[in-house]
Amino acid sequence: MSHGDRPRRPLRPDQQALVAEAVPLVEKLCGHFLRRTRAHYVADDLRSAAVQALHEAALGYDPARGVPFQVYAWRRVDGALSDALQQESKHWRAAREDGYDAAEAAQDTSDVLADGDVETTAQADGMADQVAAAAVLGLVGRALTAQGEEGERLRAAYDRAIRAVEAALSRLPDEERRVLVLRHVEERTWQAIGAALGCSERTAKRRSAEAQKRFAGALRADRERAQGGAAAPDRVGLAGATSG
């Protein structure tokens, strides 16, 4: 559930007038946050949080205190935007860490002396796909495991990414799908993953890297299929995808 989807108490006509007058304030604050942070990927969430805060400010405003409504609302909208951005940044920072790990694990098998431009480009594209796929997996995994209203909001915000991940995972063998879910959805340690798979930590890492490479290829294939107008492949639900 996003900020804008929360049930709202109705406003009186005078409160509605306050909100209408303060709408330019909300747009100004949102623009300021987006310019300062360059977080355009959460622009809709920020505006939703700001509108919700403005609504709540109108409900709580008491003109008898002598504070202009726009000053009163500014503080609350500014705080709501800061909170929304902080929550979102936390998940994106974690997803970037998954991408960094994938970058370290990706193997460059190119031969600078023997490979031509086509082979070099394909190798670079493949490594980039692996890094991006790891970040997507991490982001989706945290959205799926987040609790309460925050979890509902993240799952709604990343619904398309979740569906893309589920579709790509459906094309992997069971063991490869399992190791990726253990690592990125359940966030288990390598020791725990090795124990679950009945192998060493080193082998678990190798299997994860291989699975991640295949998963990245599946994501790319699905994207190219969608661009060509072909039907989407079947999906597998991530909830309960592992068996211990």
VOTIKOL-143865 format. One record per residue (C-alpha): residue in three letters; x, y, z. Coordinates in nm, 2 decimals, padded with zeros to 4 digits. Layout:
! residues N
{node ALA,{X,Y,Z}}
...
This chain:
! residues 244
{node MET,{00.00,00.00,00.00}}
{node SER,{00.15,00.33,-00.10}}
{node HIS,{00.13,00.65,00.10}}
{node GLY,{-00.15,00.77,-00.12}}
{node ASP,{-00.35,00.45,-00.08}}
{node ARG,{-00.40,00.49,00.30}}
{node PRO,{-00.76,00.56,00.41}}
{node ARG,{-00.80,00.93,00.47}}
{node ARG,{-01.03,01.11,00.71}}
{node PRO,{-01.25,01.35,00.51}}
{node LEU,{-01.17,01.72,00.52}}
{node ARG,{-01.40,02.00,00.61}}
{node PRO,{-01.45,02.27,00.34}}
{node ASP,{-01.21,02.51,00.52}}
{node GLN,{-00.95,02.23,00.54}}
{node GLN,{-00.99,02.16,00.17}}
{node ALA,{-00.93,02.52,00.10}}
{node LEU,{-00.60,02.51,00.30}}
{node VAL,{-00.49,02.20,00.11}}
{node ALA,{-00.57,02.36,-00.23}}
{node GLU,{-00.37,02.67,-00.14}}
{node ALA,{-00.07,02.46,-00.03}}
{node VAL,{-00.05,02.24,-00.34}}
{node PRO,{00.22,02.46,-00.50}}
{node LEU,{00.42,02.42,-00.18}}
{node VAL,{00.41,02.04,-00.22}}
{node GLU,{00.52,02.06,-00.58}}
{node LYS,{00.81,02.29,-00.48}}
{node LEU,{00.93,02.07,-00.20}}
{node CYS,{00.91,01.75,-00.42}}
{node GLY,{01.10,01.93,-00.69}}
{node HIS,{01.36,02.04,-00.44}}
{node PHE,{01.41,01.68,-00.31}}
{node LEU,{01.43,01.54,-00.66}}
{node ARG,{01.69,01.80,-00.78}}
{node ARG,{01.89,01.75,-00.46}}
{node THR,{01.89,01.37,-00.46}}
{node ARG,{01.83,01.28,-00.83}}
{node ALA,{01.60,01.01,-00.70}}
{node HIS,{01.36,01.03,-00.99}}
{node TYR,{01.29,00.66,-00.97}}
{node VAL,{01.08,00.73,-00.66}}
{node ALA,{00.92,01.06,-00.78}}
{node ASP,{00.57,00.91,-00.76}}
{node ASP,{00.62,00.78,-00.41}}
{node LEU,{00.76,01.11,-00.29}}
{node ARG,{00.46,01.30,-00.43}}
{node SER,{00.23,01.05,-00.27}}
{node ALA,{00.40,01.09,00.07}}
{node ALA,{00.38,01.47,00.04}}
{node VAL,{00.01,01.47,-00.05}}
{node GLN,{-00.06,01.24,00.25}}
{node ALA,{00.14,01.46,00.48}}
{node LEU,{-00.04,01.77,00.35}}
{node HIS,{-00.38,01.61,00.41}}
{node GLU,{-00.28,01.52,00.77}}
{node ALA,{-00.15,01.87,00.83}}
{node ALA,{-00.48,02.01,00.73}}
{node LEU,{-00.66,01.78,00.98}}
{node GLY,{-00.42,01.88,01.26}}
{node TYR,{-00.39,02.25,01.20}}
{node ASP,{-00.52,02.49,01.46}}
{node PRO,{-00.52,02.85,01.34}}
{node ALA,{-00.56,02.97,01.71}}
{node ARG,{-00.19,02.89,01.76}}
{node GLY,{-00.10,03.18,01.53}}
{node VAL,{00.12,02.98,01.29}}
{node PRO,{00.04,03.02,00.92}}
{node PHE,{-00.08,02.69,00.76}}
{node GLN,{00.19,02.69,00.50}}
{node VAL,{00.46,02.71,00.77}}
{node TYR,{00.29,02.43,00.96}}
{node ALA,{00.24,02.22,00.65}}
{node TRP,{00.60,02.28,00.53}}
{node ARG,{00.75,02.11,00.83}}
{node ARG,{00.53,01.81,00.80}}
{node VAL,{00.57,01.76,00.43}}
{node ASP,{00.94,01.81,00.45}}
{node GLY,{00.96,01.55,00.72}}
{node ALA,{00.74,01.30,00.53}}
{node LEU,{00.96,01.34,00.22}}
{node SER,{01.28,01.28,00.42}}
{node ASP,{01.13,00.97,00.58}}
{node ALA,{01.01,00.83,00.24}}
{node LEU,{01.34,00.89,00.08}}
{node GLN,{01.54,00.74,00.36}}
{node GLN,{01.33,00.42,00.35}}
{node GLU,{01.37,00.39,-00.02}}
{node SER,{01.74,00.47,-00.02}}
{node LYS,{01.79,00.19,00.23}}
{node HIS,{01.66,-00.07,-00.01}}
{node TRP,{01.84,00.07,-00.31}}
{node ARG,{02.17,00.08,-00.12}}
{node ALA,{02.13,-00.29,-00.03}}
{node ALA,{02.05,-00.37,-00.39}}
{node ARG,{02.36,-00.19,-00.51}}
{node GLU,{02.57,-00.40,-00.26}}
{node ASP,{02.43,-00.72,-00.44}}
{node GLY,{02.54,-00.57,-00.77}}
{node TYR,{02.89,-00.50,-00.63}}
{node ASP,{02.91,-00.86,-00.52}}
{node ALA,{02.80,-00.98,-00.86}}
{node ALA,{03.06,-00.76,-01.03}}
{node GLU,{03.33,-00.92,-00.82}}
{node ALA,{03.21,-01.27,-00.90}}
{node ALA,{03.16,-01.21,-01.27}}
{node GLN,{03.44,-01.37,-01.47}}
{node ASP,{03.59,-01.20,-01.77}}
{node THR,{03.66,-01.49,-02.01}}
{node SER,{03.74,-01.26,-02.31}}
{node ASP,{04.07,-01.28,-02.50}}
{node VAL,{04.19,-00.94,-02.59}}
{node LEU,{04.42,-01.09,-02.86}}
{node ALA,{04.18,-01.33,-03.02}}
{node ASP,{03.84,-01.19,-02.97}}
{node GLY,{03.68,-00.96,-03.22}}
{node ASP,{03.44,-00.67,-03.15}}
{node VAL,{03.14,-00.90,-03.15}}
{node GLU,{03.28,-01.14,-02.89}}
{node THR,{03.41,-00.85,-02.67}}
{node THR,{03.07,-00.67,-02.68}}
{node ALA,{02.89,-01.00,-02.60}}
{node GLN,{03.12,-01.06,-02.30}}
{node ALA,{03.07,-00.71,-02.17}}
{node ASP,{02.69,-00.73,-02.21}}
{node GLY,{02.68,-01.06,-02.03}}
{node MET,{02.88,-00.92,-01.73}}
{node ALA,{02.66,-00.61,-01.72}}
{node ASP,{02.35,-00.83,-01.72}}
{node GLN,{02.48,-01.03,-01.43}}
{node VAL,{02.54,-00.72,-01.22}}
{node ALA,{02.20,-00.57,-01.30}}
{node ALA,{02.03,-00.91,-01.24}}
{node ALA,{02.19,-00.93,-00.89}}
{node ALA,{02.06,-00.58,-00.80}}
{node VAL,{01.71,-00.67,-00.92}}
{node LEU,{01.71,-00.99,-00.72}}
{node GLY,{01.82,-00.81,-00.41}}
{node LEU,{01.56,-00.54,-00.45}}
{node VAL,{01.28,-00.79,-00.51}}
{node GLY,{01.40,-01.01,-00.23}}
{node ARG,{01.38,-00.73,00.03}}
{node ALA,{01.05,-00.61,-00.10}}
{node LEU,{00.91,-00.96,-00.06}}
{node THR,{01.04,-01.00,00.30}}
{node ALA,{00.96,-00.65,00.43}}
{node GLN,{00.69,-00.65,00.69}}
{node GLY,{00.37,-00.45,00.75}}
{node GLU,{00.27,-00.15,00.56}}
{node GLU,{00.62,-00.09,00.44}}
{node GLY,{00.62,-00.43,00.28}}
{node GLU,{00.29,-00.37,00.11}}
{node ARG,{00.42,-00.04,-00.03}}
{node LEU,{00.74,-00.19,-00.16}}
{node ARG,{00.56,-00.49,-00.32}}
{node ALA,{00.32,-00.25,-00.49}}
{node ALA,{00.60,-00.02,-00.61}}
{node TYR,{00.81,-00.31,-00.75}}
{node ASP,{00.53,-00.53,-00.88}}
{node ARG,{00.67,-00.53,-01.23}}
{node ALA,{01.01,-00.62,-01.11}}
{node ILE,{00.87,-00.90,-00.90}}
{node ARG,{00.68,-01.04,-01.19}}
{node ALA,{00.99,-01.02,-01.42}}
{node VAL,{01.20,-01.20,-01.16}}
{node GLU,{00.94,-01.47,-01.11}}
{node ALA,{00.91,-01.53,-01.49}}
{node ALA,{01.29,-01.55,-01.53}}
{node LEU,{01.33,-01.79,-01.23}}
{node SER,{01.06,-02.01,-01.38}}
{node ARG,{01.30,-02.09,-01.66}}
{node LEU,{01.58,-02.21,-01.43}}
{node PRO,{01.64,-02.57,-01.30}}
{node ASP,{01.50,-02.62,-00.95}}
{node GLU,{01.84,-02.62,-00.78}}
{node GLU,{01.95,-02.30,-00.94}}
{node ARG,{01.63,-02.13,-00.85}}
{node ARG,{01.66,-02.25,-00.50}}
{node VAL,{02.01,-02.11,-00.45}}
{node LEU,{01.91,-01.77,-00.57}}
{node VAL,{01.61,-01.76,-00.35}}
{node LEU,{01.81,-01.87,-00.05}}
{node ARG,{02.07,-01.60,-00.11}}
{node HIS,{01.86,-01.30,-00.23}}
{node VAL,{01.51,-01.36,-00.08}}
{node GLU,{01.58,-01.54,00.24}}
{node GLU,{01.92,-01.37,00.27}}
{node ARG,{02.10,-01.67,00.42}}
{node THR,{02.47,-01.68,00.48}}
{node TRP,{02.69,-01.88,00.25}}
{node GLN,{02.74,-02.13,00.54}}
{node ALA,{02.37,-02.18,00.57}}
{node ILE,{02.32,-02.21,00.20}}
{node GLY,{02.59,-02.47,00.18}}
{node ALA,{02.42,-02.66,00.45}}
{node ALA,{02.09,-02.64,00.28}}
{node LEU,{02.24,-02.76,-00.05}}
{node GLY,{02.46,-03.02,00.11}}
{node CYS,{02.78,-02.87,-00.01}}
{node SER,{03.07,-02.65,00.10}}
{node GLU,{03.05,-02.27,00.11}}
{node ARG,{03.28,-02.25,-00.19}}
{node THR,{03.06,-02.48,-00.39}}
{node ALA,{02.75,-02.28,-00.29}}
{node LYS,{02.91,-01.96,-00.41}}
{node ARG,{03.01,-02.12,-00.74}}
{node ARG,{02.66,-02.26,-00.79}}
{node SER,{02.51,-01.92,-00.71}}
{node ALA,{02.73,-01.75,-00.96}}
{node GLU,{02.64,-02.00,-01.23}}
{node ALA,{02.27,-01.96,-01.14}}
{node GLN,{02.29,-01.59,-01.14}}
{node LYS,{02.45,-01.59,-01.49}}
{node ARG,{02.17,-01.81,-01.62}}
{node PHE,{01.91,-01.59,-01.45}}
{node ALA,{02.06,-01.28,-01.61}}
{node GLY,{02.03,-01.45,-01.95}}
{node ALA,{01.67,-01.54,-01.88}}
{node LEU,{01.59,-01.18,-01.78}}
{node ARG,{01.74,-01.05,-02.10}}
{node ALA,{01.55,-01.31,-02.31}}
{node ASP,{01.22,-01.22,-02.15}}
{node ARG,{01.29,-00.85,-02.21}}
{node GLU,{01.37,-00.91,-02.58}}
{node ARG,{01.06,-01.13,-02.61}}
{node ALA,{00.84,-00.86,-02.46}}
{node GLN,{00.98,-00.60,-02.70}}
{node GLY,{00.90,-00.83,-02.98}}
{node GLY,{00.54,-00.87,-02.86}}
{node ALA,{00.57,-01.24,-02.78}}
{node ALA,{00.37,-01.40,-02.49}}
{node ALA,{00.53,-01.39,-02.15}}
{node PRO,{00.66,-01.72,-02.00}}
{node ASP,{00.50,-01.88,-01.70}}
{node ARG,{00.59,-01.75,-01.35}}
{node VAL,{00.68,-01.92,-01.03}}
{node GLY,{00.58,-01.76,-00.70}}
{node LEU,{00.88,-01.68,-00.48}}
{node ALA,{00.69,-01.73,-00.15}}
{node GLY,{00.79,-02.07,-00.02}}
{node ALA,{01.01,-02.14,-00.31}}
{node THR,{01.27,-02.32,-00.10}}
{node SER,{01.23,-02.63,00.11}}
{node GLY,{01.47,-02.57,00.40}}
